[in-house]
Every structure is written in structure tokens, then in C-alpha cells.
Amino acid sequence: MPSFTESEYWLGRLVFQHGLAVIYLIAFVAAARQFRALIGAKGMLPVPRFVRRVEFRRAPSIFHFHYSDRFFAVTAWSGAALSAAVMAGALNLVPLWAAMLMWAVLWALYLSIVNVGQAWYAFGWESLLLEAGFLAIFLGNDRVAPPVLVLWLARWLLFRVEFGAGLIKMRGDSCWRDLTCLYYHHETQPMPGPLSWFFHRLPKPLHRVEVAANHFAQLVVPWGLFAPQPVASVAAAFIIVTQLWLVLSGNFAWLNWVTIVLATTVIDVSSAKAILPVPDPPSMPAAPPWFAGLVLACTVVVVLLSYWPARNLLSRQQRMNASFNPLHLVNTYGAFGSIGRTREEVVFEGTDEEEITDQTLWREYEFKGKPGNPRRWPRQWAPYHLRLDWLMWFAAISPSYARSWLLAFVERLLRNDPATLRLLRSCPFPDSPPTYVRARIYLYRFATRAELQQEHMLWRRTLVGEYLPPMALGQY
């Protein structure tokens, strides 16, 4: 079936598959290292409690049949090991059916984690990884040329990621329409990166140019993905460049990286040869009938499920980062429909004194990624995802975002819970737990150039008020 496959896209498939395997590896490792405090049997939002409350059909997961922390760890590390094997090239050492099975296992394992992850996994990049991972099942390996239908499904996914993000901005905050959002975004984004201060301090006219370029990249360029070559490859390359710009400006987990590897599936060998020394496509056998049948079935399913995301794109009440089915097969995406003008941070403090007075010494807990110590420069964490740090950003916006887990977090600080403390950069009470923990809210802003040079302060912060009163064990 020569028309069913296209060998011109073998390199794009190769890059996509290896890149997606790396992202899967990072996602599984992050799950293995963070789950005990977040969703473990004694975590803030325990899986056993969740699966008792939510039916399997609403959140399909292997953990409905059995859960223990050991079983979860085995699941996550098994996913990491399989991802590493795919990344190392095992995909092309096995028959076609086995390669499909490897991708299917990765997808099913990660789906099982996401569907019991609750608030900690309620991010668009989780659905994006699952949807891209589902398409990867049907891309084949070196024993067959890339199937054209799946390549078009990948373009449809990439289009929804970019165009959905563009629409949510234009329909959301007015600063996107008047080109001023980047006056604030780099300072107020969830987790600034090591270059965010420099991006924030770019001249305001350049910020306006950046916003205009973003609109072009997300509202105009995606249509080029459906054009003939080399236009489609140029559009994909433009998306890759803009996504790399976003990678430099902040920490957005693997959102940008999945988008980048998706874009590589659009670039054909002929277009790539214009700038890279790419070899000619290798000779690959035609698709076997059973494989063609599965690809056709996958295509029909995706087309049918695309009705809801397509309707969402056209709706004035567009939803951002929503899944319309529990398998996360075809979803809707978007980011930063609104931009905060100021940044508030929740700062947790503890004391080991038995009584609280005006002279009580409070010592601050430090998080790994979110702003805390005004002198500490942020690190580049993405594509690794610090889930607690991200939700702390939402908690600062409104306590309602943290209602389900905040008191459980405080209780674990009061017990010096080892799993919880491993999520933090430092604990001021390494030997014995504090007697009281409190939280205060601060207004943060990036230091000026003069303040940075003279005082070596990246942030300036001002106390706004109390976020959580002093609490001791048994007070909640």
C-alpha cells in the first residue's frame, strides 16, 4: 500500500519517537519521586480515598484494581525503564506489533497515573502527552514507512495546541489584544526560570513585538501545517523556534517540548535537506493489512472524538485544557488566557517555641522552584515538573485552589514528614519538627537593574498579610 505510507517523513518520525520517549521518561521519574507525599497512601490526596469515591469508567486506571505505594513505585519505574528502552532504540529491534505494544503500555501506565493524580495532575500537558502518546502507537517503526493518516492526525493535534492557545488569549485578557501582556507575564508566570528576569527587563516596544509575533505564530502559522510542502515544513519550523523561545523564558514542564516534537513530524526530508545534511529516505516495506486496519480505526476514532474540541474552538465560551473523555484521546488546549499584573507568593514559616509572642522567631521553608528567598536565582527545571511548586502559585491567587490539600500539607510540615520534606529545597527544622507553622502572603516584584547590582536581590517583596494563622498538630 504505497499511498498509505510516506517514507519522506521517516526522520520526523524518528525525532518524534525518541523525543517523546525522553518526555515519558521524565514524566515517569517525576511521578516516582513525588507521589508519596502528593497521592500516596498517606499523601495529601491519597489514591485509595480517590478510587473509593470515583468509578473506574470515569477515571480508568490500574490502581482501581490494586493500590499500594510499592505498586505505584513499581508502575512508575517500569514506565521509566520502558521509556529509556524506547529512547535507546529498542523500538526498531522488535517486530511492528511489539513496537506498538511498547507505546500502548507507556500510554496505559501514564494514563493510570494521570487519572488518579487529582489536582496535582490537572494540567494541559498531561493530556497533551497522553494524546501524543496515543498517536505514537500507530506510527510504526523502521519495519514500515510512516502512515500518512497518523501524520495528519499529529498535525491536527499540533494545530489545536497552537490555535487553541491563540484563541484563548484573544478571547481572554485585554492585554493580549493591546499587546501589553508581556509587560507582566515573565514576572508573574507560575515558575520563572533563570532568564525570566532578563526577559522581563526587555524594552516595552520589544515586548509588544513579542506579543504580535506570538499571535502570528498561534493564529496564522498553524493553518500552514495543512498546506503542501515546503510550506508545511516552514510552518512547523516557525512553531519550533517560537516554542524554544518559550523554553528559555520560563518553566512550563514539558508543554513546549511535546509541541516541538509534534512539529518535527510535519517536516519532510526534502525540506530538511535545505538546511541539514539529511540522508535520503531508506527503503521501507509496505504496511501490512492488519496495521493499515488499525491505523484506519485509530483515524475514525480521532475524527469522531474531534467534534467536541472543534466545537470548543468555535465557542465564545472556549474552555482551556479540557478533556472530553476519560482516556484523554482528543482534548482542547490553551495557556495564559489571563495574565496577572502582580505576583503574590505564599511563604510558609515555622517555629519551635512553645508559646507565640511578638518576639517569636519564625524560620522560612524554601521550595525548590517557586520564588522564596529574594536573593535566590531560579533554576531551569522544565521539562521536569515540580507539582507542589506549581500549585503553590495557584494557592497564592486564591486559597480556594488549595482547599483540598493545604491543611494536609501543613500537618505534614508539623510532623517533619520525610516524603513531604523531600519536595522542598530546605527545612529549617532538620532535627525535630516545629511546634507551629504559619503562612503569610507577600507581594513580589523583580528587582530593578540597580537593586540587582547593588544589593544582589533578584526579588523585592512586601508583606501583604496573613494567609494561614499559626497552627499546631491537632488544630485542624
NUSELUM-21113 format. One line per 8 residues: for each residue x, y negated, z negated of C-alpha. Coordinates in Angstrom, 2 decimals, always signed. Layout:
X Y Z ~ ...
REM end
This chain:
+0.00 +0.00 +0.00 ~ +2.45 -2.67 +1.19 ~ -0.06 -5.54 +0.96 ~ -0.88 -4.65 -2.65 ~ +2.64 -5.49 -3.89 ~ +5.21 -8.14 -3.10 ~ +8.92 -7.49 -3.64 ~ +9.71 -11.22 -3.26
+8.74 -11.62 -6.93 ~ +10.95 -8.89 -8.39 ~ +13.29 -11.43 -10.02 ~ +10.43 -13.40 -11.57 ~ +9.01 -10.17 -12.97 ~ +12.42 -9.19 -14.35 ~ +12.87 -12.53 -16.13 ~ +9.30 -12.49 -17.40
+9.54 -8.97 -18.82 ~ +12.87 -9.49 -20.54 ~ +11.82 -12.91 -21.84 ~ +8.50 -11.58 -23.15 ~ +10.30 -8.70 -24.86 ~ +12.54 -11.22 -26.68 ~ +9.46 -13.16 -27.84 ~ +7.76 -9.96 -29.00
+10.93 -9.08 -30.92 ~ +10.95 -12.45 -32.69 ~ +7.23 -12.21 -33.46 ~ +7.53 -8.73 -34.99 ~ +10.62 -9.68 -37.02 ~ +8.84 -12.78 -38.34 ~ +5.86 -10.63 -39.31 ~ +8.07 -8.09 -41.09
+9.96 -10.74 -43.04 ~ +6.99 -12.86 -44.14 ~ +3.96 -10.59 -44.54 ~ +4.31 -9.51 -48.18 ~ +3.70 -12.98 -49.61 ~ +1.16 -14.00 -46.97 ~ -1.06 -10.99 -46.25 ~ +0.47 -8.09 -48.18
-1.45 -6.03 -50.72 ~ -0.56 -8.64 -53.36 ~ -0.31 -11.57 -50.93 ~ -2.17 -14.85 -50.83 ~ -4.70 -13.50 -48.29 ~ -4.42 -9.72 -48.70 ~ -5.19 -7.45 -45.76 ~ -7.07 -4.88 -47.89
-9.55 -7.52 -49.01 ~ -9.96 -8.75 -45.42 ~ -10.65 -5.32 -43.88 ~ -13.25 -4.61 -46.57 ~ -15.07 -7.77 -45.56 ~ -14.66 -7.75 -41.74 ~ -15.78 -4.91 -39.47 ~ -13.40 -3.21 -37.03
-15.38 -4.36 -33.99 ~ -14.89 -7.99 -35.00 ~ -11.16 -7.62 -35.65 ~ -9.76 -4.40 -34.11 ~ -6.65 -3.30 -35.99 ~ -4.96 -0.09 -37.02 ~ -4.98 -1.48 -40.57 ~ -8.71 -0.82 -40.80
-7.84 +2.88 -41.00 ~ -4.98 +2.57 -43.47 ~ -3.10 -0.21 -45.18 ~ -0.09 -0.30 -47.43 ~ +2.80 -2.72 -47.45 ~ +5.10 +0.11 -46.41 ~ +2.84 +0.98 -43.46 ~ +2.72 -2.65 -42.36
+6.51 -2.90 -42.56 ~ +6.90 +0.28 -40.50 ~ +4.46 -1.11 -37.92 ~ +6.26 -4.45 -37.63 ~ +9.76 -2.99 -37.50 ~ +8.63 -0.36 -35.00 ~ +7.33 -3.14 -32.80 ~ +10.65 -4.94 -33.16
+12.60 -1.79 -32.22 ~ +10.43 -1.14 -29.15 ~ +10.74 -4.80 -28.11 ~ +14.53 -4.54 -28.38 ~ +14.50 -1.40 -26.24 ~ +12.47 -3.14 -23.53 ~ +14.74 -6.17 -23.74 ~ +17.78 -3.91 -23.29
+16.38 -2.41 -20.09 ~ +14.66 +0.79 -21.24 ~ +11.64 -0.16 -19.13 ~ +13.41 +0.78 -15.92 ~ +14.79 +4.07 -17.26 ~ +11.38 +5.70 -17.63 ~ +8.53 +6.63 -15.26 ~ +5.98 +3.97 -14.36
+3.32 +5.39 -16.68 ~ +5.76 +5.38 -19.60 ~ +6.72 +1.75 -18.91 ~ +3.03 +0.81 -19.01 ~ +2.62 +2.73 -22.24 ~ +5.52 +0.84 -23.84 ~ +3.88 -2.51 -23.08 ~ +0.49 -1.19 -24.23
+1.94 -0.09 -27.58 ~ +3.57 -3.50 -28.10 ~ +0.28 -5.22 -27.33 ~ -1.75 -2.95 -29.61 ~ +0.67 -3.28 -32.53 ~ +0.78 -7.04 -32.34 ~ -2.99 -7.27 -31.87 ~ -3.36 -5.24 -35.06
-1.23 -7.77 -36.93 ~ -2.91 -10.88 -35.49 ~ -6.41 -9.60 -36.18 ~ -5.72 -9.22 -39.91 ~ -3.45 -12.26 -40.16 ~ -6.28 -14.68 -41.04 ~ -5.24 -18.33 -41.48 ~ -1.54 -17.52 -41.08
-2.12 -16.24 -37.54 ~ -4.78 -18.71 -36.37 ~ -2.58 -20.34 -33.71 ~ -2.92 -20.52 -29.96 ~ +0.48 -18.98 -29.32 ~ -0.67 -15.72 -30.93 ~ -3.44 -15.36 -28.34 ~ -1.07 -16.51 -25.61
+1.46 -13.82 -26.47 ~ -1.27 -11.17 -26.53 ~ -2.79 -12.27 -23.23 ~ +0.61 -12.41 -21.52 ~ +1.49 -9.07 -23.13 ~ -1.70 -7.50 -21.75 ~ -0.80 -8.62 -18.21 ~ +2.71 -7.21 -18.68
+1.20 -3.72 -18.99 ~ +0.17 -3.88 -15.33 ~ +3.28 -5.48 -13.82 ~ +5.09 -2.16 -13.49 ~ +8.84 -1.54 -13.48 ~ +11.53 -1.03 -10.85 ~ +9.65 +2.01 -9.52 ~ +7.07 -0.27 -7.88
+7.11 -3.78 -6.45 ~ +5.20 -6.42 -8.48 ~ +1.44 -6.13 -7.85 ~ +0.10 -9.31 -6.25 ~ -3.16 -9.30 -8.21 ~ -1.37 -9.36 -11.57 ~ +0.91 -12.15 -10.35 ~ -2.20 -14.21 -9.57
-3.65 -13.41 -12.99 ~ -0.42 -14.72 -14.52 ~ -0.85 -17.95 -12.54 ~ -4.43 -18.24 -13.77 ~ -3.18 -17.87 -17.34 ~ -0.44 -20.46 -16.80 ~ -2.99 -22.82 -15.24 ~ -5.28 -22.54 -18.27
-2.40 -23.19 -20.67 ~ -1.30 -26.35 -18.88 ~ -4.57 -27.72 -17.55 ~ -6.39 -26.97 -20.81 ~ -3.74 -28.88 -22.75 ~ -4.04 -31.80 -20.37 ~ -7.83 -31.95 -20.56 ~ -7.94 -31.74 -24.36
-5.64 -34.75 -24.53 ~ -7.64 -36.87 -22.11 ~ -10.90 -35.94 -23.85 ~ -9.45 -36.36 -27.32 ~ -7.31 -39.14 -28.71 ~ -7.43 -42.56 -27.03 ~ -3.65 -42.88 -27.40 ~ -3.24 -40.30 -24.64
-5.30 -42.47 -22.33 ~ -3.44 -45.68 -23.16 ~ -0.06 -43.85 -23.06 ~ +0.93 -44.64 -26.66 ~ +0.73 -41.21 -28.36 ~ +4.48 -40.70 -28.36 ~ +4.88 -43.81 -30.48 ~ +3.79 -41.46 -33.30
+3.95 -37.81 -32.21 ~ +7.62 -37.00 -32.82 ~ +7.37 -38.37 -36.37 ~ +4.02 -36.78 -37.24 ~ +4.26 -33.38 -35.48 ~ +3.92 -30.28 -37.70 ~ +7.60 -29.38 -37.93 ~ +10.16 -31.84 -36.50
+13.35 -30.43 -35.01 ~ +16.96 -31.63 -35.14 ~ +16.44 -34.00 -32.19 ~ +13.00 -35.32 -33.16 ~ +14.42 -38.47 -34.80 ~ +16.22 -39.34 -31.57 ~ +13.08 -38.72 -29.50 ~ +11.09 -40.93 -31.88
+13.61 -43.75 -31.54 ~ +13.48 -43.85 -27.73 ~ +12.25 -47.21 -26.35 ~ +8.47 -47.54 -26.28 ~ +8.36 -48.12 -22.50 ~ +10.09 -44.75 -22.09 ~ +7.52 -43.16 -24.41 ~ +4.79 -44.42 -22.09
+6.61 -42.92 -19.13 ~ +6.85 -39.61 -21.01 ~ +3.09 -39.56 -21.63 ~ +2.36 -40.35 -18.00 ~ +4.74 -37.59 -16.90 ~ +3.02 -35.21 -19.32 ~ -0.36 -35.99 -17.76 ~ +1.08 -35.35 -14.31
+2.65 -32.06 -15.48 ~ -0.54 -30.80 -17.10 ~ -3.33 -32.20 -14.93 ~ -1.84 -32.33 -11.42 ~ +1.06 -29.86 -11.20 ~ -0.94 -26.77 -12.30 ~ -3.02 -26.94 -9.12 ~ +0.18 -26.43 -7.16
+0.51 -22.94 -8.67 ~ -2.18 -21.78 -6.24 ~ -0.55 -23.38 -3.19 ~ +1.59 -21.49 -0.64 ~ +5.33 -21.16 -1.19 ~ +7.54 -23.07 -1.74 ~ +5.01 -25.48 -3.30 ~ +4.00 -22.96 -5.97
+7.64 -22.38 -6.94 ~ +8.26 -26.14 -7.18 ~ +5.21 -26.50 -9.43 ~ +6.45 -23.67 -11.66 ~ +9.93 -25.20 -11.84 ~ +8.42 -28.54 -12.85 ~ +6.49 -26.81 -15.64 ~ +9.66 -25.06 -16.84
+11.55 -28.36 -17.03 ~ +8.78 -30.10 -18.97 ~ +8.49 -27.16 -21.36 ~ +12.23 -27.26 -22.03 ~ +11.83 -30.95 -22.85 ~ +9.22 -29.97 -25.45 ~ +11.53 -27.28 -26.83 ~ +14.12 -29.97 -27.52
+11.67 -32.31 -29.21 ~ +10.23 -30.09 -31.94 ~ +9.47 -26.64 -33.38 ~ +6.42 -25.10 -31.71 ~ +7.05 -21.39 -32.36 ~ +7.02 -19.50 -29.04 ~ +4.30 -21.57 -27.32 ~ +6.77 -23.22 -24.93
+8.78 -20.06 -24.32 ~ +5.80 -17.91 -23.32 ~ +4.76 -20.70 -20.95 ~ +8.28 -20.77 -19.47 ~ +8.48 -17.02 -18.86 ~ +5.00 -17.07 -17.33 ~ +6.16 -19.75 -14.92 ~ +9.03 -17.56 -13.74
+6.52 -15.08 -12.25 ~ +5.48 -17.78 -9.75 ~ +8.95 -18.31 -8.29 ~ +9.76 -16.14 -5.29 ~ +13.23 -15.06 -4.21 ~ +13.26 -17.27 -1.12 ~ +12.63 -20.38 -3.22 ~ +15.10 -19.33 -5.90
+17.83 -18.92 -3.27 ~ +17.68 -22.65 -2.61 ~ +19.44 -23.33 -5.92 ~ +20.74 -19.97 -7.20 ~ +22.84 -17.13 -5.72 ~ +19.98 -14.64 -5.83 ~ +20.31 -11.25 -4.08 ~ +17.73 -10.06 -1.59
+14.76 -8.10 -2.97 ~ +15.59 -4.41 -3.45 ~ +13.66 -1.73 -1.66 ~ +10.79 -0.52 -3.86 ~ +8.25 +2.24 -3.23 ~ +4.59 +1.50 -2.63 ~ +2.20 +1.50 -5.57 ~ +0.77 +4.96 -6.35
-3.05 +5.14 -6.10 ~ -3.57 +5.60 -9.83 ~ -1.52 +2.49 -10.57 ~ -3.43 +0.49 -7.96 ~ -6.68 +1.61 -9.54 ~ -5.59 +0.45 -13.00 ~ -4.46 -2.91 -11.61 ~ -7.82 -3.37 -9.88
-9.63 -2.51 -13.12 ~ -7.50 -4.99 -15.06 ~ -8.26 -7.67 -12.47 ~ -12.00 -7.09 -12.66 ~ -11.94 -7.29 -16.46 ~ -9.94 -10.54 -16.48 ~ -12.15 -12.12 -13.80 ~ -15.31 -11.26 -15.72
-13.91 -12.49 -19.03 ~ -12.69 -15.70 -17.39 ~ -16.25 -17.05 -17.28 ~ -16.09 -18.34 -20.87 ~ -12.65 -20.03 -20.66 ~ -13.59 -21.59 -17.30 ~ -16.85 -22.91 -18.76 ~ -14.90 -24.25 -21.72
-12.55 -26.16 -19.41 ~ -15.54 -27.85 -17.77 ~ -17.29 -28.65 -21.05 ~ -17.17 -32.07 -22.66 ~ -17.07 -30.23 -25.99 ~ -13.93 -28.35 -24.95 ~ -12.65 -26.00 -27.65 ~ -8.91 -25.79 -28.24
-7.08 -22.46 -28.71 ~ -10.16 -20.27 -28.86 ~ -10.56 -16.54 -28.23 ~ -13.84 -15.34 -26.77 ~ -13.30 -11.65 -27.51 ~ -11.63 -9.78 -30.39 ~ -8.97 -8.34 -28.06 ~ -7.66 -11.82 -27.16
-7.69 -10.86 -23.47 ~ -8.70 -14.15 -21.82 ~ -8.51 -17.25 -24.00 ~ -8.59 -21.02 -23.90 ~ -5.61 -23.15 -24.83 ~ -4.64 -26.70 -25.71 ~ -2.44 -28.67 -28.04 ~ -2.48 -32.02 -29.84
-5.92 -33.21 -28.82 ~ -5.45 -35.79 -31.54 ~ -2.31 -37.42 -32.90 ~ -1.75 -38.61 -36.46 ~ -0.46 -42.17 -36.85 ~ +1.16 -41.50 -40.21 ~ +2.76 -38.48 -41.83 ~ +1.83 -37.19 -45.27
+3.62 -34.30 -46.96 ~ +2.65 -32.16 -49.93 ~ +5.58 -31.87 -52.34 ~ +5.47 -29.13 -54.98 ~ +7.26 -29.63 -58.28 ~ +7.67 -27.55 -61.41 ~ +8.83 -27.97 -64.97 ~ +9.90 -25.52 -67.65
+8.91 -27.80 -70.51 ~ +6.15 -26.57 -72.82 ~ +4.35 -29.91 -73.03 ~ +3.84 -32.53 -70.34 ~ +4.74 -36.08 -71.30 ~ +5.75 -39.25 -69.48 ~ +9.36 -38.09 -69.83 ~ +8.81 -34.61 -68.39
+11.46 -33.63 -65.87 ~ +9.89 -32.33 -62.67 ~ +12.01 -30.47 -60.14 ~ +11.12 -30.10 -56.49 ~ +10.69 -26.93 -54.42 ~ +12.32 -27.06 -50.98 ~ +10.76 -25.49 -47.90 ~ +12.80 -24.13 -45.00
+11.27 -26.11 -42.19 ~ +8.87 -28.81 -43.29 ~ +10.21 -32.21 -44.43 ~ +11.08 -32.42 -48.11 ~ +14.39 -33.90 -49.27 ~ +14.66 -37.23 -47.38 ~ +18.37 -36.61 -46.76 ~ +17.98 -33.16 -45.25
+18.17 -32.92 -41.47 ~ +15.64 -30.48 -39.92 ~ +16.75 -27.27 -38.22 ~ +15.73 -25.71 -34.95 ~ +13.55 -22.77 -35.98 ~ +11.49 -22.12 -32.86 ~ +10.80 -19.67 -31.38 ~ +10.89 -18.16 -34.88
+7.72 -19.17 -36.70 ~ +7.61 -20.33 -40.34 ~ +3.95 -19.74 -41.08 ~ +3.81 -21.22 -44.59 ~ +5.55 -24.41 -43.48 ~ +3.12 -24.88 -40.61 ~ +0.07 -24.52 -42.84 ~ +1.56 -27.00 -45.29
+1.25 -29.59 -42.51 ~ -2.47 -28.84 -42.26 ~ -2.79 -28.88 -46.06 ~ -1.40 -32.43 -46.11 ~ -4.03 -33.52 -43.59 ~ -6.85 -32.16 -45.75 ~ -7.00 -29.86 -48.81 ~ -9.86 -28.00 -47.10
-7.35 -26.39 -44.74 ~ -5.59 -24.80 -47.73 ~ -8.61 -23.89 -49.83 ~ -8.29 -20.16 -49.18 ~ -4.64 -19.78 -50.20 ~ -3.29 -22.84 -52.05 ~ -4.10 -21.75 -55.63 ~ -2.76 -18.28 -54.86
+0.47 -19.93 -53.70 ~ +0.74 -21.93 -56.94 ~ +0.07 -18.81 -59.00 ~ +2.98 -17.08 -57.26 ~ +5.28 -20.02 -57.96 ~ +4.33 -19.79 -61.62 ~ +5.36 -16.13 -61.60 ~ +8.52 -16.64 -59.53
+7.12 -14.05 -57.13 ~ +10.18 -12.80 -55.16 ~ +8.31 -12.39 -51.84 ~ +6.96 -15.94 -52.04 ~ +10.28 -17.47 -53.05 ~ +11.90 -15.84 -50.02 ~ +9.69 -18.06 -47.87 ~ +11.25 -21.15 -49.46
+14.62 -22.75 -48.97 ~ +15.26 -23.16 -52.68 ~ +13.58 -22.63 -56.04 ~ +14.57 -24.97 -58.91 ~ +13.90 -22.18 -61.45 ~ +16.08 -19.23 -60.40 ~ +16.33 -17.62 -63.83 ~ +12.85 -17.95 -65.32
+9.54 -19.20 -63.93 ~ +8.24 -22.71 -64.63 ~ +5.53 -23.37 -67.17 ~ +3.72 -25.86 -64.97 ~ +3.54 -26.55 -61.23 ~ +2.01 -29.61 -59.63 ~ +1.75 -31.08 -56.14 ~ +1.96 -34.69 -55.05
+1.35 -36.29 -51.70 ~ +3.93 -38.59 -50.11 ~ +3.85 -40.80 -47.06 ~ +6.90 -40.03 -44.88 ~ +8.37 -42.05 -42.04 ~ +11.57 -41.66 -40.06 ~ +14.36 -43.91 -41.32 ~ +15.48 -46.76 -39.13
+18.88 -46.64 -37.49 ~ +20.26 -48.97 -40.18 ~ +18.83 -46.86 -43.02 ~ +20.22 -43.70 -41.47 ~ +23.70 -45.19 -41.05 ~ +23.90 -46.99 -44.40 ~ +22.01 -44.65 -46.74 ~ +22.25 -41.34 -44.82
+18.50 -40.92 -45.21 ~ +16.56 -39.26 -42.41 ~ +13.20 -39.98 -44.05 ~ +11.78 -42.72 -46.22 ~ +8.97 -41.58 -48.46 ~ +6.44 -43.35 -50.65 ~ +4.31 -41.69 -53.31 ~ +0.62 -41.76 -52.39
-0.82 -39.90 -55.37 ~ -1.64 -36.60 -56.97 ~ -2.55 -33.67 -54.71 ~ -2.84 -30.96 -57.36 ~ -2.70 -31.59 -61.13 ~ -0.20 -29.73 -63.31 ~ -1.28 -26.09 -63.58 ~ -0.14 -23.21 -65.77
-0.81 -19.49 -65.45 ~ -4.47 -18.68 -66.12 ~ -5.79 -22.20 -65.39 ~ -7.47 -21.36 -62.04
REM end
